[in-house]
Amino acid sequence: DPIPVNPIAYRDAIKQFPEDYEEHEELPLQFSQQSQYLIAEKLGYGKYSDVFKGYNKSNLDTPLVIKVLKPVRMPKVYREVKILTNLIGGPFILKLQDIVEVANSEYPAFIMEFGGDCLQSQQKLSLKQYKLFIGQLLLALHYCHIHAIVHRDVKGGNICVDLKNNRLTLLDFGLAEFYSYGKNLHHRVATRHYKSPELLCNYQKYDYSLDIWCTGAMLAGFLFQRQPFFRGQSNTDQLDKIVQIVGSKEFEDFCKKYQIDLGKQRMRELGGFPAVNLKTFVSDDNKHLVDQHTVEFLGRMLKCDPEKRPTCQQLLQDKFFDEVREELSQSYLKEFKFVKHQLEHNFEAFSANCKPFYEYQKETKYPVPVCVNEICKKKLVDEDEWKQVWEQFQRQAVMK
């Protein structure tokens, strides 16, 4: 039997919550009326939904995202709602604002905040902008992971950036899942070009570090201007492309450690490749997006062995972020102030459908995200207040 990945952190994160924290067979949703909302334009589509820009008729100044679900098993819909509501107020994480009944459909639509333009479609970002946005993405994923949630589909198409306010939003939690140590998770997740080696080996005992690989693969594509960075034509070819860069030895060690058996023939096909230094991908066309820290930073994320990929919190300490530390910290502080404001103003930004659907228990220990002082490397807030606000916000959200 394959050996489970042993997470560097948050191995037992799920245990800090009541038992119904991850239950999603059914949810007592109260649908709002479709007539409150206007659809303006189509933004995109996927296997599971069509996504539109729209408005609440009572507020035509503030655009919204309306995600109309396609036929899918209801527990999958409930899982997405459960995860989004469990992550309520999380920094740089999409805010679910309402759930609406759709005429002539058994499936609802999600009303969500509008986060700007798709990161995938941004052509002209600077290295500094990428650093800021990846820092914000790691803060969003960190919040997911401390809440025992793996996103499982990180890619440029599932991220929005608002260039006016320099703020990123992590979207689409349709493939996200609750993590329990040793539990089998589905391997048919993530989008091919960002799939990690463990997914491509059909290995099911992976952990949060899947999100780190996806982030690294996406960022390598952006910074080396080679989209996508690992460009396989099929899942089999995708693994070939990865091994041709990370090298056969690293891959073989990974298979041995986790007792993954791909058969002798397949291992022969994947044998004999030396590791390629990522520096070789730097060229005249992309060197404005690469500094002395970039290559090492990418290399830390793109490790075959999931246990050798750092956590989000560890990555945020990397020198890669030093030139944006101040700006990243200020943007993170804004997220904290939003949560504090919601706490003081009775959760005015959220409808009844957007509160967590698990039982309030007095003894629940709510996880506190990494303090902004640790990101900034100097004191911006009182650490006790930081802890208190995040704990109280989560407690109040559940009590509501």
VENSUL-V49047 format. One line per field, one symbol per residue. ss: DSSP state (a for helix, b for strand, c for the rest). burial: I if it has 16 or more other C-alpha atoms within 10 Angstrom, else O. A space follows every 10 residues. Layout:
# VENSUL-V49047
ss->???
burial->???
This chain:
# VENSUL-V49047
ss->cccccccccc ccaaaaccaa accccccccc cbcaaabbbb bbbbbcccbb bbbbbbccbb bbbbbbbbbc cccaaaaaaa aaaaaacccc ccbccbbbbb ccccccccbb bbbcccbbaa acccccaaaa aaaaaaaaaa aaaaaaccbb cccccaaabb bbccccbbbb ccccccbbcc cccccccccc caaaccaaaa ccccccccaa aaaaaaaaaa aaaccccccc ccccaaaaaa aaaaaacaaa aaaaaaaccc cccaaaaaac cccccccaaa acccccaaac cccaaaaaaa accccaaacc caaaacccaa aaaaaaaaaa aaaaaaaaaa aaaacccccc caaacccccc cccccccccc caaaaacccc ccaaaaaaaa aaaaaaaaac
burial->OOOIIOIOOI IOIIOOIOOO IIOIOOIOOO IIOOOOIIIO OOOOOOOOII IIIIIIOOOO OOIIIIIIII OOOIOIIIII IIIIIIIIII IIIIIIIIII IIOOOOIIII IIIIIIIIII OOOOOOIOOI IIIIIIIIII IIIIIIIIII IIIIIIIOII IOOOOOIIII IIIIIIIIII IIOOIOIOII OIIIIIIIII IOIIIIIIII IIIIIIIIII IIIIIOIIII IIOOIOOIII IIIIIIIIII IIOIIOOIOI OOOOOOOOOI IOIOOOOIOO IIOOOOOOII OOOIIIIIII IIIIIIIOII IIIOIIIOOI IIOIIIOIII IIIOIIOOII IIIOOOIOOI OOIIIIIIOI OOOOOIIIII IIIOIIOOOO OOOOOIIOII IOIIIOIIOO
